């Protein structure tokens, strides 16, 4: 698709008349207007100006219930990039769950080469492949504004992953990169881990659900990295051997703050390895998720014992494993003693006939990864702990603690164990 940006366009830096810009651009380019974009821009024009002066995110997600049959296509992006190019007060763009292909990615890449205002870009769950990844990664080699990029759900494959690894060698602005469920393979994962030796800016990387069966090489590459704060390895088929490699990484006490191992198969042996590392050799990790890992009482009790010695690990998620009575008692005691706060874990104890059981709480590192609730706060800290734990420590802790308003009358603190 032939596409260029007019360097002579007027570029307003203050809000107003966004819908007019959009409609005029559609007419100039002889493109059909999209009712969804038209309505969103109209609503944006009616927002108080003060709402947007500090930066504004234009949300055009394709899974909205208001316009279910008007998902954005490449033709819509051809118009939209011109609008974004002319309105520098827009600092975030959410285009998740649309029908965007490599052509749209190419146009967005060209926009990023010209734009110095966009800091957040969400392209998750579109139809972008390796060619689109190539354009985006090339643009990000030179772009100095984008801090957060979500590509998860786009099947960019091993080739696309290599493009992003190459980009990270040169980019010194990007802080968060989500490549989860992108069909990455071992080669691209090792390449990504290797460039993190030198990239000191990236703080969070998600490579969940790749096509991979080994984790040791990745851990070896991460030993010397001193900037990565979040490592998301959920749904990776990691076994106890992989967990042992991760335990060795934790023993090196790197600055890693969040480790997500949910929905793997580390089992008892794997959690014992990790627990031993956390008990005496690591005082950096703040959050660990081992939910749904086929762990039984032996592994769970090892983690509970580690929490008695480790005072740094504050967020622990273990639901979906095989709790026996002893493990249930140990975790209930941790909650009763205040070592585990209810807003920082995904389990809650209850008693039947004098025996303790555990129930699930809707808390986690990223509960709203692929969906958002119909009501309530979509950014609630207890459900999206990643967001707050990656901020400055004092800020993140206070935000979660603010939500710690527990009704103590509902907690059966006098129950025997």
C-alpha positions as a printed NumPy array, in Angstrom:
array([[  0.   ,   0.   ,   0.   ],
       [  1.473,   3.343,  -1.081],
       [  1.57 ,   5.705,   1.859],
       [  3.384,   8.916,   2.741],
       [  2.984,  11.58 ,   5.399],
       [  2.826,  15.194,   4.323],
       [  5.673,  16.991,   6.051],
       [  3.936,  20.31 ,   5.467],
       [  0.823,  19.453,   7.472],
       [ -0.202,  21.779,  10.266],
       [  0.328,  19.946,  13.557],
       [ -1.737,  21.382,  16.433],
       [ -0.402,  20.588,  19.884],
       [ -3.605,  21.469,  21.745],
       [ -6.929,  19.575,  21.852],
       [ -9.947,  20.413,  19.755],
       [-11.714,  19.604,  16.497],
       [-10.344,  16.081,  16.263],
       [-13.509,  14.882,  14.509],
       [-13.2  ,  17.661,  11.965],
       [ -9.643,  16.596,  11.249],
       [-10.792,  13.031,  10.781],
       [-13.705,  13.828,   8.462],
       [-11.651,  16.232,   6.385],
       [ -8.856,  13.678,   6.01 ],
       [-11.373,  11.045,   4.878],
       [-12.63 ,  13.47 ,   2.219],
       [ -9.128,  14.442,   1.104],
       [ -8.024,  10.818,   0.784],
       [-11.371,   9.686,  -0.652],
       [-11.746,   7.076,   2.063],
       [-15.023,   5.934,   3.591],
       [-15.507,   7.213,   7.116],
       [-15.738,   4.689,   9.932],
       [-18.724,   5.437,  12.27 ],
       [-16.759,   4.092,  15.233],
       [-13.814,   6.426,  14.706],
       [-16.187,   9.305,  14.034],
       [-18.029,   8.738,  17.305],
       [-14.853,   8.345,  19.382],
       [-13.342,  11.538,  17.953],
       [-16.623,  13.37 ,  18.567],
       [-16.622,  12.28 ,  22.197],
       [-12.977,  13.296,  22.498],
       [-13.791,  16.812,  21.312],
       [-16.271,  17.16 ,  24.17 ],
       [-13.829,  16.229,  26.891],
       [-12.601,  19.044,  29.176],
       [ -9.391,  20.492,  27.654],
       [ -7.522,  19.942,  30.904],
       [ -8.096,  16.205,  30.539],
       [ -5.852,  16.087,  27.493],
       [ -3.155,  18.682,  28.008],
       [ -0.959,  16.222,  29.878],
       [ -1.336,  13.577,  27.207],
       [ -4.318,  11.615,  25.954],
       [ -4.887,   8.001,  24.863],
       [ -7.092,   7.481,  21.827],
       [ -8.892,   4.178,  22.387],
       [-10.236,   2.406,  19.299],
       [-10.314,  -1.196,  20.471],
       [-12.133,  -3.571,  18.154],
       [-13.876,  -5.528,  20.905],
       [-16.145,  -2.69 ,  21.995],
       [-19.797,  -3.562,  22.437],
       [-20.925,  -0.182,  21.114],
       [-19.665,  -0.79 ,  17.559],
       [-19.245,  -4.566,  17.189],
       [-19.294,  -4.502,  13.365],
       [-16.895,  -1.65 ,  12.746],
       [-13.476,  -3.041,  13.515],
       [-10.667,  -0.971,  12.067],
       [ -9.029,  -2.116,   8.841],
       [ -5.892,  -1.055,   6.978],
       [ -7.915,   1.608,   5.115],
       [ -8.95 ,   3.131,   8.443],
       [ -5.33 ,   3.229,   9.578],
       [ -4.346,   5.068,   6.386],
       [ -6.585,   7.922,   7.526],
       [ -5.876,   7.611,  11.228],
       [ -2.097,   7.966,  10.937],
       [ -2.579,  11.327,   9.225],
       [ -4.847,  12.428,  12.07 ],
       [ -2.301,  11.273,  14.665],
       [  0.498,  12.972,  12.788],
       [ -1.369,  16.276,  13.001],
       [ -2.427,  16.041,  16.661],
       [  0.598,  15.805,  18.907],
       [ -1.363,  15.956,  22.164],
       [ -2.375,  12.3  ,  21.554],
       [  0.293,  10.309,  23.393],
       [ -1.331,   6.875,  23.491],
       [ -3.115,   4.748,  20.875],
       [ -5.08 ,   1.588,  21.676],
       [ -5.868,  -0.452,  18.536],
       [ -6.312,  -3.89 ,  20.082],
       [ -8.677,  -6.537,  18.642],
       [ -9.032,  -4.993,  15.183],
       [ -8.385,  -6.402,  11.69 ],
       [ -5.016,  -4.765,  11.094],
       [ -2.468,  -6.527,   8.901],
       [  1.127,  -5.953,   7.822],
       [  0.01 ,  -2.976,   5.703],
       [ -1.333,  -1.191,   8.777],
       [  1.859,  -2.012,  10.697],
       [  3.914,  -0.503,   7.879],
       [  1.903,   2.734,   8.026],
       [  2.161,   2.885,  11.816],
       [  5.897,   2.305,  11.511],
       [  6.228,   5.257,   9.151],
       [  4.198,   7.356,  11.585],
       [  6.58 ,   6.435,  14.419],
       [  9.517,   7.581,  12.307],
       [  7.922,  11.048,  12.167],
       [  6.158,  11.229,  15.53 ],
       [  7.794,  12.252,  18.779],
       [  4.604,  12.334,  20.842],
       [  3.289,   8.748,  21.013],
       [  4.507,   6.965,  24.147],
       [  2.049,   4.041,  24.388],
       [  1.001,   1.795,  21.507],
       [ -1.29 ,  -1.217,  21.871],
       [ -1.605,  -3.49 ,  18.808],
       [ -2.507,  -6.708,  20.59 ],
       [ -4.578,  -9.398,  18.888],
       [ -4.544,  -8.133,  15.313],
       [ -3.337,  -9.954,  12.178],
       [  0.185,  -8.55 ,  12.028],
       [  2.887, -10.961,  10.872],
       [  6.653, -10.932,  10.517],
       [  6.65 ,  -8.276,   7.775],
       [  4.68 ,  -5.903,   9.975],
       [  7.039,  -6.638,  12.853],
       [  9.92 ,  -5.703,  10.568],
       [  8.45 ,  -2.258,   9.865],
       [  7.628,  -1.573,  13.5  ],
       [ 11.041,  -2.681,  14.745],
       [ 12.828,  -0.592,  12.114],
       [ 10.856,   2.464,  13.161],
       [ 11.623,   1.856,  16.828],
       [ 15.334,   1.8  ,  16.098],
       [ 15.046,   5.541,  15.514],
       [ 11.934,   6.492,  17.496],
       [ 12.659,   8.152,  20.839],
       [  9.169,   8.469,  22.298],
       [  7.488,   5.035,  22.514],
       [  7.887,   3.558,  25.993],
       [  5.277,   0.8  ,  25.975],
       [  4.427,  -1.55 ,  23.097],
       [  1.957,  -4.45 ,  23.17 ],
       [  2.179,  -6.917,  20.277],
       [  0.797,  -9.969,  22.06 ],
       [ -1.49 , -12.193,  20.031],
       [  0.048, -11.225,  16.677],
       [  1.665, -14.26 ,  15.063],
       [  4.948, -12.605,  14.127],
       [  6.82 , -15.894,  14.604],
       [ 10.515, -16.457,  15.027],
       [ 11.413, -13.987,  12.253],
       [  9.387, -11.214,  13.862],
       [ 10.988, -11.932,  17.219],
       [ 14.429, -11.578,  15.648],
       [ 13.416,  -8.186,  14.225],
       [ 12.497,  -6.964,  17.705],
       [ 15.728,  -8.354,  19.147],
       [ 17.655,  -6.344,  16.555],
       [ 15.645,  -3.256,  17.47 ],
       [ 16.495,  -3.614,  21.165],
       [ 20.19 ,  -3.365,  20.338],
       [ 19.672,   0.257,  19.267],
       [ 16.546,   1.448,  21.058],
       [ 17.133,   3.145,  24.408],
       [ 13.593,   4.382,  25.063],
       [ 11.316,   1.342,  25.187],
       [ 10.556,   0.279,  28.767],
       [  7.901,  -2.418,  28.272],
       [  7.574,  -4.916,  25.398],
       [  4.818,  -7.531,  25.227],
       [  5.465, -10.377,  22.775],
       [  3.269, -12.949,  24.474],
       [  1.473, -15.528,  22.336],
       [  3.398, -14.423,  19.23 ],
       [  4.707, -17.893,  18.296],
       [  8.292, -17.014,  19.181],
       [ 10.793, -19.855,  19.035],
       [ 14.011, -20.676,  20.865],
       [ 16.238, -18.715,  18.46 ],
       [ 14.373, -15.442,  18.892],
       [ 14.009, -15.898,  22.65 ],
       [ 17.741, -16.408,  23.043],
       [ 18.355, -13.37 ,  20.828],
       [ 16.036, -11.271,  22.999],
       [ 17.767, -12.489,  26.15 ],
       [ 21.185, -11.788,  24.641],
       [ 20.485,  -8.15 ,  23.762],
       [ 19.312,  -7.554,  27.314],
       [ 23.001,  -7.772,  28.281],
       [ 23.403,  -4.325,  26.764],
       [ 19.921,  -2.805,  26.834],
       [ 19.589,  -1.06 ,  30.188],
       [ 16.259,   0.633,  29.497],
       [ 13.785,  -2.23 ,  29.078],
       [ 12.132,  -2.953,  32.407],
       [  9.453,  -5.48 ,  31.414],
       [  9.271,  -8.15 ,  28.725],
       [  6.496, -10.689,  28.19 ],
       [  7.296, -13.758,  26.092],
       [  4.475, -15.992,  27.314],
       [  3.273, -18.914,  25.191],
       [  6.184, -19.224,  22.79 ],
       [  7.09 , -22.391,  20.888],
       [  9.901, -23.426,  23.209],
       [ 10.944, -26.372,  25.329],
       [ 14.046, -25.102,  27.157],
       [ 14.65 , -22.198,  29.484],
       [ 18.236, -22.702,  30.627],
       [ 19.821, -20.685,  27.812],
       [ 17.548, -17.739,  28.507],
       [ 18.472, -17.768,  32.198],
       [ 22.169, -17.903,  31.319],
       [ 21.758, -14.746,  29.231],
       [ 19.839, -12.902,  31.95 ],
       [ 22.427, -13.38 ,  34.692],
       [ 24.313, -10.226,  33.721],
       [ 21.242,  -8.101,  33.012],
       [ 20.704,  -5.375,  35.596],
       [ 17.679,  -3.545,  34.2  ],
       [ 14.942,  -6.144,  33.602],
       [ 12.279,  -5.978,  36.304],
       [  9.533,  -8.272,  34.933],
       [  9.909, -11.698,  33.338],
       [  6.643, -13.219,  32.144],
       [  6.987, -16.907,  31.249],
       [  3.414, -18.081,  31.752],
       [  2.151, -20.946,  29.564],
       [  5.64 , -22.085,  28.53 ],
       [  5.543, -25.787,  29.431],
       [  8.39 , -25.131,  31.862],
       [  9.195, -28.26 ,  33.856],
       [ 11.114, -28.74 ,  37.102],
       [ 14.383, -28.601,  35.133],
       [ 13.466, -25.159,  33.822],
       [ 12.474, -24.086,  37.313],
       [ 15.899, -25.207,  38.544],
       [ 17.543, -22.881,  35.992],
       [ 15.298, -20.032,  37.132],
       [ 16.223, -20.794,  40.744],
       [ 19.895, -20.401,  39.849],
       [ 19.058, -17.033,  38.287],
       [ 17.244, -15.968,  41.46 ],
       [ 20.258, -16.982,  43.542],
       [ 22.283, -14.393,  41.661],
       [ 19.979, -11.81 ,  43.24 ],
       [ 19.446,  -9.864,  40.   ],
       [ 17.121,  -6.8  ,  40.116],
       [ 14.221,  -8.91 ,  38.798],
       [ 11.075,  -7.89 ,  40.701],
       [  8.28 ,  -9.961,  39.112],
       [  8.391, -13.574,  37.907],
       [  5.268, -15.024,  36.313],
       [  5.348, -18.817,  35.952],
       [  1.599, -19.409,  35.901],
       [  0.212, -22.321,  33.901],
       [  3.449, -24.267,  33.528],
       [  4.342, -27.677,  34.974],
       [  7.132, -27.047,  37.455],
       [  5.447, -29.342,  40.026],
       [  6.86 , -29.993,  43.511],
       [ 10.531, -30.315,  42.59 ],
       [ 10.493, -27.07 ,  40.644],
       [  8.901, -25.043,  43.432],
       [ 11.29 , -26.557,  45.985],
       [ 14.232, -25.296,  43.873],
       [ 12.71 , -21.821,  43.641],
       [ 11.761, -21.746,  47.331],
       [ 15.303, -22.635,  48.39 ],
       [ 16.617, -19.747,  46.29 ],
       [ 14.102, -17.316,  47.782],
       [ 14.649, -18.432,  51.34 ],
       [ 18.229, -17.231,  51.767],
       [ 19.671, -16.062,  48.446],
       [ 17.279, -13.449,  47.059],
       [ 16.037, -10.176,  48.503],
       [ 14.912,  -8.533,  45.255],
       [ 11.857, -10.442,  44.004],
       [  8.556,  -8.804,  44.973],
       [  6.022, -11.   ,  43.176],
       [  5.84 , -14.665,  42.173],
       [  3.032, -16.492,  40.405],
       [  3.092, -20.297,  40.308],
       [ -0.654, -20.734,  39.829],
       [ -1.802, -23.856,  37.979],
       [  1.484, -25.77 ,  38.035],
       [  0.372, -29.179,  39.358],
       [  2.118, -28.529,  42.678],
       [  1.092, -30.556,  45.727],
       [  1.654, -30.14 ,  49.449],
       [  5.434, -30.71 ,  49.413],
       [  6.179, -27.833,  47.059],
       [  3.577, -25.512,  48.563],
       [  4.88 , -26.055,  52.088],
       [  8.416, -25.333,  50.865],
       [  7.204, -21.98 ,  49.522],
       [  5.327, -21.24 ,  52.744],
       [  8.504, -21.91 ,  54.742],
       [ 10.492, -19.661,  52.421],
       [  8.026, -16.829,  53.062],
       [  8.781, -17.069,  56.776],
       [ 12.424, -16.195,  56.101],
       [ 12.06 , -13.937,  53.066],
       [ 10.488, -10.593,  53.946],
       [ 10.824,  -9.034,  50.485],
       [  8.419, -11.226,  48.516],
       [  5.025,  -9.573,  49.055],
       [  2.814, -10.88 ,  46.248],
       [  2.329, -14.652,  45.906],
       [ -0.205, -16.388,  43.649],
       [ -0.704, -20.139,  44.062],
       [ -4.31 , -20.962,  43.176],
       [ -4.98 , -23.954,  40.94 ],
       [ -2.544, -26.319,  42.658],
       [ -3.209, -29.348,  44.836],
       [ -3.461, -28.101,  48.409],
       [ -3.516, -30.764,  51.086],
       [ -4.513, -29.975,  54.67 ],
       [ -0.971, -29.177,  55.842],
       [ -0.319, -26.749,  52.978],
       [ -3.708, -25.108,  53.552],
       [ -2.884, -24.603,  57.222],
       [  0.522, -23.105,  56.409],
       [ -0.902, -20.548,  54.   ],
       [ -3.849, -19.76 ,  56.264],
       [ -1.355, -19.051,  59.059],
       [  0.649, -16.753,  56.784],
       [ -2.501, -14.774,  56.008],
       [ -3.632, -14.733,  59.642],
       [ -0.224, -13.481,  60.78 ],
       [ -0.252, -10.733,  58.156],
       [  2.73 , -12.106,  56.242],
       [  0.477, -12.489,  53.188],
       [ -2.007,  -9.662,  52.684],
       [ -5.4  , -10.551,  51.143],
       [ -4.914,  -8.035,  48.325],
       [ -1.539,  -9.572,  47.462],
       [ -2.517, -13.196,  46.978],
       [ -5.201, -15.186,  45.171],
       [ -6.339, -17.422,  48.039],
       [ -8.524, -16.924,  51.107],
       [ -9.002, -19.385,  53.993],
       [-12.361, -20.623,  55.284],
       [-13.329, -23.287,  57.781],
       [-15.739, -26.199,  57.739],
       [-16.082, -28.431,  60.802],
       [-12.791, -27.168,  62.194],
       [-10.798, -27.854,  59.029],
       [ -9.288, -25.099,  56.938],
       [ -9.848, -24.867,  53.185],
       [ -8.798, -22.292,  50.627],
       [-10.932, -20.45 ,  48.101],
       [ -9.893, -18.386,  45.084],
       [ -9.678, -14.604,  45.043],
       [ -9.837, -12.732,  41.732],
       [ -6.376, -11.236,  42.263],
       [ -3.258, -11.598,  40.166],
       [ -0.364, -10.03 ,  38.31 ],
       [ -2.465,  -9.275,  35.221],
       [ -6.029, -10.456,  35.542],
       [ -7.173,  -8.126,  32.753],
       [ -4.59 ,  -9.189,  30.187],
       [ -6.997, -10.148,  27.396],
       [-10.216,  -8.673,  28.756],
       [-11.542,  -5.922,  31.004],
       [-14.48 ,  -6.04 ,  33.443],
       [-17.888,  -4.601,  32.586],
       [-17.945,  -2.738,  35.889],
       [-15.531,  -1.722,  38.603],
       [-12.036,  -0.357,  38.267],
       [-10.153,  -1.947,  35.371],
       [ -6.89 ,  -0.736,  36.929],
       [ -7.471,  -2.121,  40.416],
       [ -4.057,  -2.817,  41.916],
       [ -5.015,  -6.198,  43.404],
       [ -6.015,  -7.505,  39.965],
       [ -3.164,  -5.916,  37.991],
       [ -0.263,  -5.949,  40.419],
       [  2.306,  -5.807,  37.601],
       [  1.368,  -2.229,  36.784],
       [  1.943,  -0.983,  40.305],
       [  4.91 ,  -3.117,  41.306],
       [  6.902,  -1.807,  38.333],
       [  6.524,   1.735,  39.584],
       [  8.767,   3.211,  42.252],
       [  8.622,   0.858,  45.27 ],
       [  7.048,   3.342,  47.662],
       [  4.388,   4.293,  45.127],
       [  3.477,   0.719,  44.243],
       [  3.273,  -0.472,  47.821],
       [  1.154,   2.468,  48.965],
       [ -1.282,   2.054,  46.064],
       [ -1.938,  -1.605,  46.835],
       [ -2.063,  -0.918,  50.559],
       [ -4.692,   1.769,  50.005],
       [ -6.922,  -0.984,  48.642],
       [ -6.122,  -3.108,  51.707],
       [ -9.286,  -1.922,  53.479],
       [-10.17 ,  -5.338,  54.892],
       [-13.374,  -6.058,  56.738],
       [-11.73 ,  -7.81 ,  59.667],
       [-15.087,  -8.914,  60.989],
       [-15.367, -11.343,  58.055],
       [-12.005, -12.957,  58.81 ],
       [-12.262, -15.849,  61.237],
       [ -9.051, -15.026,  63.031],
       [ -9.876, -17.14 ,  66.064],
       [-10.33 , -20.343,  64.131],
       [ -8.056, -23.165,  65.231],
       [ -5.525, -24.621,  62.8  ]])
